[in-house]
């Protein structure tokens, strides 16, 4: 019991460091006096390396999470809206972000992933654990390719240095799928050889669950290439469907993190920055701060009478509006007098997990593969579609999936801004929730992508990739008044993020070659990426 308590404290210190400083190299210096032998025996060294790797998917420190999830992926996916009027000059939502906002994914995350992968190789020779490390690497690094396009990958060194030649986006994705294939082979062969539960805070050492996660990532990347290289994408997607373990299929397959420091879930802290705590009359404010729920997702979910609203959002403080989102891509109103009234994001500080990938997404990936492309995924599009909705309801602890799936009439309406200044009078979709086998492939795709988008909340970077790849769901455009791009980006939004300025100074020759050889256009936010070719 004494030793158990001692190592619990060690882990708590590690997690707290992750939330505040992410200095994972310090995890192997034990402040409580445990020897290297003791640390290795209890799986602490492996755990610290795996946790450091996971920090390269969605960061555990607040400032990084604000940049990548709250200010980049969230608004571009129609999930979150900037509510700090200080962002009116430069922001991603206003299509003219500063470099220090947009560089974070590319400049910061490789330095989280590669040193921890190197550390993992130093502390264990277990092929199963090393395969898990490579799965986590792909989960983190593909987000960089999704965001910028061509990037350094195959030649990145163990320390995560980016001063190396770039690969095309096609090469990056296919290399990643090859790495997943290798990991899946190891994990399948060792499916009954679980490793130490204490060293794995995601799946408790369960090898089959890691294999399902790896297959799910493989399916995600295959679908990313569905228009750019349909034959290869079909081959890889059907391999997942035919695999003896397969992809995520039940609620407990979810990949998520629940270990935080004293500040709790970093997204909770990020969206609550500069929160209005009380009104003028002293009553408590119940919404959030720098980021609020976006008008887009609230509009869809209001139209569908979606029971998940109470799990996703706080209620608004506008009279007559139970849930109402703030439109992104606008001239941001003053938060103290206007902005705080819009619905906030409902996150419990300590108990809301960071979801890395959910089983619902896998079901929707299969539904699209069947309905749109006619691939053999071992079931019908209708069944996968409805499974995705049910898994999402289960994930959020919400009842009513049967009635929701049977609804043939409810549709989203137009957006009415309670402040009266940012209405949008066009209907974003006329599709209801209920499946229609007689519909066209295009209609089926839109229906699938809407429900996948709702289920994937708040994974904005993933949903932004889906919007660019498929065109669905339709979300609200930036207003003319708020578009500060100088005509470089249309109101519909960016297709990518520009390369960091640091690449122009530290890796100029390789970057120039990548832009001319691989990017297919100027280094601007309106240039489409390789997968964005529907």
C-alpha positions in Angstrom: 0.0 0.0 0.0 2.9 2.3 0.8 4.6 1.7 -2.5 1.2 2.0 -4.4 0.7 5.4 -2.8 4.3 6.5 -3.6 3.9 5.7 -7.3 0.5 7.3 -7.5 2.1 10.5 -6.3 4.8 10.1 -8.9 2.1 9.8 -11.6 0.2 12.7 -10.2 3.3 14.8 -10.4 3.9 13.7 -14.0 0.3 14.5 -15.1 0.4 17.8 -13.3 3.6 18.6 -15.2 1.9 17.6 -18.5 -0.9 20.1 -17.8 1.4 22.9 -16.9 4.7 22.5 -18.7 4.7 19.3 -20.7 8.3 18.7 -19.7 8.1 14.9 -20.1 11.8 14.5 -20.1 11.6 15.3 -16.4 9.3 12.4 -15.7 12.1 9.9 -15.4 13.7 12.0 -12.6 11.8 10.7 -9.6 11.4 13.3 -6.8 10.4 10.6 -4.4 13.5 8.6 -4.5 12.5 5.5 -6.4 15.3 3.7 -8.2 15.4 3.1 -11.9 14.8 -0.6 -11.2 11.7 0.2 -9.2 10.4 2.6 -11.9 10.9 0.1 -14.6 9.3 -2.7 -12.6 6.1 -0.6 -12.0 5.9 0.5 -15.6 6.5 4.2 -14.7 9.1 4.8 -17.4 6.9 3.3 -20.1 3.9 5.2 -18.8 5.7 8.6 -18.8 6.8 8.0 -22.4 3.3 6.9 -23.6 1.8 9.9 -21.8 4.3 12.2 -23.5 3.4 10.7 -26.9 -0.3 11.1 -26.2 0.4 14.8 -25.5 1.3 15.0 -29.2 -2.2 14.2 -30.3 -4.2 16.7 -28.2 -2.0 18.7 -25.8 -2.4 18.5 -22.1 -1.2 22.1 -21.5 -3.8 24.8 -21.7 -2.2 27.4 -24.0 -1.4 24.8 -26.7 -4.9 23.4 -26.5 -6.4 26.9 -26.9 -4.4 27.5 -30.1 -5.0 24.1 -31.7 -8.5 23.2 -30.5 -10.3 26.3 -29.4 -9.0 28.9 -31.9 -8.1 26.7 -34.9 -10.1 23.4 -35.3 -13.1 24.5 -33.3 -14.1 27.6 -35.4 -13.1 26.1 -38.7 -15.4 23.1 -38.0 -18.3 25.2 -36.8 -18.0 23.9 -33.2 -16.6 27.0 -31.4 -16.8 30.7 -31.9 -14.3 33.3 -30.7 -15.9 35.4 -28.0 -13.0 37.7 -27.0 -13.3 41.0 -28.9 -9.5 41.3 -28.5 -9.3 38.7 -31.4 -11.0 41.2 -33.8 -7.7 42.3 -35.4 -6.1 38.9 -36.1 -7.6 35.5 -35.7 -8.3 32.3 -37.6 -12.0 33.1 -37.4 -11.4 36.4 -39.2 -9.1 34.6 -41.8 -5.9 36.5 -41.0 -4.3 34.6 -38.1 -0.9 35.7 -36.7 2.0 33.2 -37.1 2.1 32.5 -33.3 -1.4 31.2 -33.6 -1.0 29.0 -36.6 2.6 27.6 -36.1 1.8 25.5 -33.0 0.8 22.2 -34.6 3.8 22.1 -36.9 6.5 23.7 -34.7 5.5 22.2 -31.4 4.0 18.7 -31.7 6.9 16.8 -33.3 9.0 17.9 -30.4 6.5 16.2 -28.1 6.2 13.0 -30.1 9.6 12.0 -31.3 11.7 12.5 -28.1 9.1 10.4 -26.2 9.1 7.8 -28.9 12.9 7.6 -28.6 12.5 7.4 -24.8 10.0 4.5 -25.2 12.6 2.6 -27.3 15.2 3.1 -24.6 13.1 1.9 -21.7 11.5 -1.2 -23.4 12.1 -3.7 -26.1 8.5 -5.1 -25.9 7.4 -5.1 -29.5 3.7 -4.7 -28.5 4.4 -1.5 -26.5 6.6 -0.1 -29.3 3.8 -0.8 -31.8 1.5 1.2 -29.5 4.0 4.0 -29.5 3.9 4.1 -33.3 0.1 4.1 -33.4 0.1 7.2 -31.1 2.7 8.8 -33.3 0.5 8.5 -36.4 -2.5 9.7 -34.4 -0.7 12.9 -33.6 1.3 13.5 -36.8 -1.5 13.1 -39.3 -3.2 16.2 -37.8 -0.2 18.2 -39.0 -0.5 16.9 -42.6 -4.3 17.5 -42.5 -3.6 21.1 -41.6 -0.6 22.2 -43.7 -0.3 19.6 -46.4 3.2 18.5 -47.5 5.5 18.2 -44.4 8.7 16.7 -43.1 7.9 13.1 -42.0 9.9 10.2 -43.4 13.2 12.0 -42.6 12.4 13.5 -39.2 15.1 12.5 -36.7 14.5 11.1 -33.2 14.6 14.5 -31.6 11.7 15.8 -33.8 13.7 18.3 -35.7 11.9 19.6 -38.8 15.0 20.8 -40.6 14.8 18.0 -43.1 13.2 17.5 -46.6 9.4 17.4 -47.0 7.3 14.6 -48.2 4.2 15.0 -50.4 0.9 14.6 -48.5 0.3 11.4 -50.5 3.6 10.0 -49.3 2.9 11.1 -45.7 -0.5 9.4 -45.5 0.7 6.2 -47.3 3.8 6.0 -45.0 1.5 6.4 -42.0 -0.8 3.6 -43.2 2.3 1.4 -43.7 3.3 2.1 -40.1 -0.2 1.3 -38.9 -0.1 -2.0 -40.9 3.1 -3.0 -39.2 1.7 -2.1 -35.8 -1.6 -3.9 -36.5 0.4 -7.1 -37.4 2.3 -7.0 -34.1 -0.8 -6.2 -32.1 -2.8 -8.9 -33.8 -0.1 -11.5 -33.2 0.1 -10.5 -29.5 -3.6 -9.9 -29.0 -3.7 -12.0 -25.8 -0.4 -10.7 -24.4 -1.7 -7.6 -22.5 1.0 -5.4 -21.0 1.1 -3.7 -17.6 -2.2 -1.9 -17.0 -0.4 0.6 -14.8 1.7 1.8 -17.7 -1.2 2.6 -20.1 -3.7 5.3 -19.1 -5.7 4.9 -22.3 -6.5 1.2 -22.6 -4.9 -0.3 -19.4 -2.6 -2.4 -21.5 -5.4 -4.1 -23.5 -3.7 -5.1 -26.8 -7.0 -5.9 -28.7 -8.3 -2.4 -27.9 -5.0 -0.8 -29.2 -5.4 -2.9 -32.4 -9.0 -1.6 -32.9 -7.7 1.9 -32.4 -5.0 1.3 -35.0 -7.5 -0.1 -37.4 -9.8 2.8 -36.9 -7.0 5.3 -37.6 -6.2 3.3 -40.7 -9.8 3.6 -41.8 -9.8 7.3 -41.1 -6.7 7.9 -43.3 -8.1 5.6 -46.0 -11.2 7.7 -46.2 -9.1 10.9 -46.2 -7.8 9.6 -49.5 -11.1 8.5 -50.9 -11.2 11.1 -53.7 -7.4 11.5 -54.2 -6.6 7.8 -54.6 -9.9 5.8 -54.5 -8.4 2.4 -55.5 -5.8 2.5 -52.7 -8.3 3.9 -50.2 -10.7 1.1 -51.0 -8.0 -1.5 -50.6 -7.0 -0.2 -47.1 -10.6 0.4 -45.9 -11.6 -3.1 -46.9 -8.6 -4.5 -45.1 -9.9 -3.0 -41.9 -13.3 -4.4 -42.5 -11.9 -7.9 -43.1 -9.4 -7.9 -40.2 -10.0 -10.5 -37.5 -10.0 -7.9 -34.7 -11.3 -5.0 -36.8 -11.9 -1.4 -35.8 -13.7 0.2 -32.8 -17.2 -1.2 -32.5 -18.5 -0.7 -28.9 -18.6 2.2 -26.5 -15.7 0.9 -24.4 -13.3 0.9 -27.4 -13.1 4.7 -27.1 -9.6 6.2 -27.0 -9.5 8.9 -24.4 -7.5 10.5 -21.6 -8.9 11.1 -18.1 -5.7 12.0 -16.2 -5.2 15.7 -15.5 -3.5 17.9 -13.1 -5.1 20.4 -10.7 -6.4 22.6 -13.6 -8.3 19.7 -15.1 -9.2 19.2 -18.7 -7.2 21.8 -20.7 -10.1 22.6 -23.0 -12.2 23.5 -20.0 -9.6 26.1 -19.0 -9.1 27.4 -22.5 -12.7 28.1 -23.3 -13.2 29.7 -19.8 -10.4 32.2 -20.1 -11.7 35.8 -19.4 -15.1 34.4 -18.3 -17.7 36.8 -17.0 -18.3 35.3 -13.6 -21.2 37.4 -12.4 -23.8 39.8 -13.9 -24.2 43.3 -12.7 -26.9 42.2 -10.3 -24.5 39.7 -8.7 -26.0 36.5 -10.1 -23.7 33.9 -11.5 -22.9 33.7 -15.3 -23.4 30.1 -16.5 -21.7 30.3 -19.9 -18.0 30.3 -21.0 -15.3 32.9 -21.8 -13.0 33.2 -24.8 -14.8 30.5 -26.7 -18.6 29.8 -26.9 -20.6 27.2 -28.7 -20.7 28.1 -32.4 -24.0 29.0 -34.1 -23.5 26.2 -36.7 -23.6 23.1 -34.5 -26.3 24.6 -32.2 -28.4 25.4 -35.2 -28.3 21.9 -36.5 -28.9 20.3 -33.2 -31.8 22.7 -32.4 -33.4 21.8 -35.7 -33.1 18.1 -35.0 -34.3 18.5 -31.4 -31.1 16.7 -30.5 -31.1 15.4 -26.8 -27.3 15.7 -26.7 -27.6 19.5 -26.5 -27.8 19.3 -22.7 -24.5 17.3 -22.7 -22.7 19.5 -25.2 -23.8 23.1 -24.2 -24.7 25.3 -21.3 -28.0 27.2 -21.8 -27.9 30.7 -23.2 -28.7 33.8 -21.2 -30.8 35.4 -24.0 -34.5 35.6 -23.2 -36.5 33.2 -25.4 -33.4 31.1 -26.5 -32.7 27.9 -24.6 -29.6 27.1 -26.7 -28.1 29.6 -29.2 -24.6 29.7 -30.5 -22.4 32.6 -31.3 -21.6 33.0 -35.0 -17.9 32.6 -35.8 -16.3 34.7 -38.5 -18.0 38.0 -37.3 -16.9 41.2 -35.8 -16.8 39.9 -32.2 -19.1 41.7 -29.8 -18.1 42.9 -26.4 -18.1 39.9 -24.1 -19.1 41.5 -20.9 -22.3 43.1 -22.3 -23.2 40.8 -25.2 -21.0 37.9 -25.9 -21.3 36.0 -22.6 -25.0 35.5 -23.2 -24.5 32.8 -25.9 -24.4 29.2 -25.0 -21.2 27.9 -23.6 -19.3 24.6 -23.9 -20.3 22.1 -21.2 -17.1 20.6 -19.9 -16.6 19.3 -16.4 -13.2 20.5 -15.2 -11.9 17.2 -13.8 -14.2 14.5 -15.2 -14.7 15.3 -18.9 -12.2 13.3 -20.9 -10.1 14.3 -23.8 -11.4 12.1 -26.5 -8.8 11.1 -29.1 -11.2 9.0 -31.3 -14.6 7.6 -30.6 -16.3 4.4 -31.9 -19.1 6.5 -33.4 -16.6 7.9 -35.9 -15.6 4.5 -37.1 -19.3 3.5 -37.8 -19.8 6.7 -39.8 -16.6 6.0 -41.8 -18.0 2.6 -42.7 -21.4 4.1 -43.6 -19.8 6.5 -46.0 -17.5 3.9 -47.5 -20.6 1.8 -48.4 -23.1 4.4 -49.3 -20.9 6.7 -51.4 -18.2 4.5 -52.7 -19.8 1.0 -52.7 -16.9 -0.6 -50.8 -17.4 -3.8 -48.9 -17.3 -3.0 -45.2 -19.2 -6.0 -44.0 -22.6 -4.4 -43.5 -25.1 -1.9 -44.8 -24.8 1.9 -44.9 -28.1 2.2 -42.9 -26.9 -0.1 -40.2 -23.5 1.6 -39.8 -25.2 5.1 -39.9 -27.6 4.1 -37.1 -24.9 2.4 -35.2 -22.9 5.7 -35.3 -25.8 7.7 -33.8 -26.4 5.1 -31.1 -22.8 4.9 -30.1 -22.6 8.7 -29.8 -25.7 8.8 -27.6 -24.2 6.1 -25.5 -20.9 8.0 -25.3 -22.6 11.1 -24.0 -25.0 9.2 -21.6 -28.1 10.4 -23.5 -31.3 8.5 -24.2 -33.7 8.9 -27.1 -31.7 7.5 -30.0 -34.6 5.5 -31.4 -36.9 8.5 -31.7 -34.1 10.6 -33.1 -33.3 8.1 -35.8 -37.0 7.8 -36.8 -37.5 11.6 -37.2 -38.3 12.3 -40.9 -39.4 15.9 -40.6 -37.2 17.9 -38.3 -34.6 20.0 -40.1 -32.4 23.0 -39.2 -33.8 26.4 -39.8 -32.0 29.7 -40.4 -29.8 31.5 -37.9 -31.4 34.3 -35.9 -28.8 36.2 -33.9 -30.4 37.4 -30.6 -28.1 40.5 -30.8 -29.8 41.2 -34.2 -26.6 41.9 -36.1 -25.4 38.5 -37.6 -28.5 36.7 -38.9 -28.0 34.1 -41.7 -31.2 33.7 -43.8 -30.1 30.7 -45.9 -31.0 27.2 -44.9 -27.9 25.1 -44.5 -29.6 21.8 -45.2 -33.1 20.4 -45.8 -32.2 16.9 -44.7 -33.8 15.2 -41.7 -32.1 12.5 -39.5 -34.0 9.4 -40.7 -32.1 7.2 -43.2 -33.5 6.9 -46.7 -32.2 4.0 -48.7 -33.7 5.4 -51.9 -31.7 8.7 -51.7 -28.8 9.5 -54.0 -25.2 8.8 -52.9 -24.7 12.6 -52.5 -27.7 12.9 -50.2 -26.6 9.9 -48.2 -23.1 11.4 -47.9 -24.4 14.7 -46.6 -26.7 12.9 -44.1 -23.8 10.8 -42.9 -21.4 13.7 -42.6 -23.9 15.8 -40.6 -24.3 13.1 -38.0 -20.6 12.2 -38.0 -19.9 16.0 -37.4 -22.3 16.2 -34.5 -20.9 13.0 -33.0 -17.3 14.1 -33.3 -17.8 17.3 -31.3 -15.5 18.8 -30.1 -12.8 17.3 -32.4 -12.6 20.3 -34.6 -9.5 19.5 -36.6 -10.9 16.2 -37.7 -14.2 17.6 -38.7 -12.6 20.5 -40.6 -10.7 17.9 -42.6 -14.1 16.2 -43.4 -15.7 19.5 -44.4 -12.9 20.1 -46.9 -12.8 16.6 -48.2 -16.6 16.2 -48.7 -18.2 19.6 -48.6 -20.4 18.6 -45.7 -21.9 19.7 -43.5 -22.5 23.2 -44.8 -21.5 25.7 -42.1 -22.0 29.5 -41.8 -19.5 31.6 -43.8 -17.5 34.5 -42.5 -19.2 37.8 -42.9 -17.9 40.4 -45.4 -17.2 42.8 -42.6 -15.1 40.3 -40.7 -13.0 38.8 -43.5 -9.6 40.4 -42.9 -7.7 38.3 -45.4 -7.5 41.1 -47.9 -9.2 39.0 -50.5 -6.9 36.0 -50.2 -9.5 33.7 -48.5 -13.1 33.4 -49.5 -15.8 33.8 -46.8 -16.4 30.0 -46.9 -13.1 29.6 -45.1 -9.6 28.3 -45.5 -8.5 25.1 -47.1 -5.3 24.8 -45.1 -3.0 26.8 -42.8 0.1 28.6 -44.0 3.5 27.2 -43.1 5.1 28.7 -40.0 7.5 31.6 -40.6 10.1 29.6 -38.7 10.2 27.1 -41.7 11.2 30.0 -44.0 14.2 30.8 -41.9 15.3 27.4 -40.5 14.4 25.1 -43.4 14.1 27.5 -46.4 15.5 25.3 -49.2 13.4 22.3 -48.3 10.3 24.4 -47.8 10.7 26.1 -51.2 11.1 22.7 -52.9 7.9 21.4 -51.1 5.8 24.4 -52.2 6.9 24.2 -55.8 6.9 20.4 -56.1 4.1 19.2 -53.8 1.7 21.9 -52.6 0.0 22.6 -55.9 -0.4 26.3 -55.2 1.0 29.2 -53.2 1.6 29.0 -49.5 -1.8 30.6 -48.8 -4.9 29.5 -46.8 -7.0 29.2 -49.9 -4.8 26.5 -51.6 -6.4 23.1 -51.6 -4.5 20.1 -50.3 -4.0 16.8 -52.1 -7.0 15.1 -50.4 -9.3 18.1 -51.0 -10.2 17.3 -54.6 -13.8 16.2 -54.7 
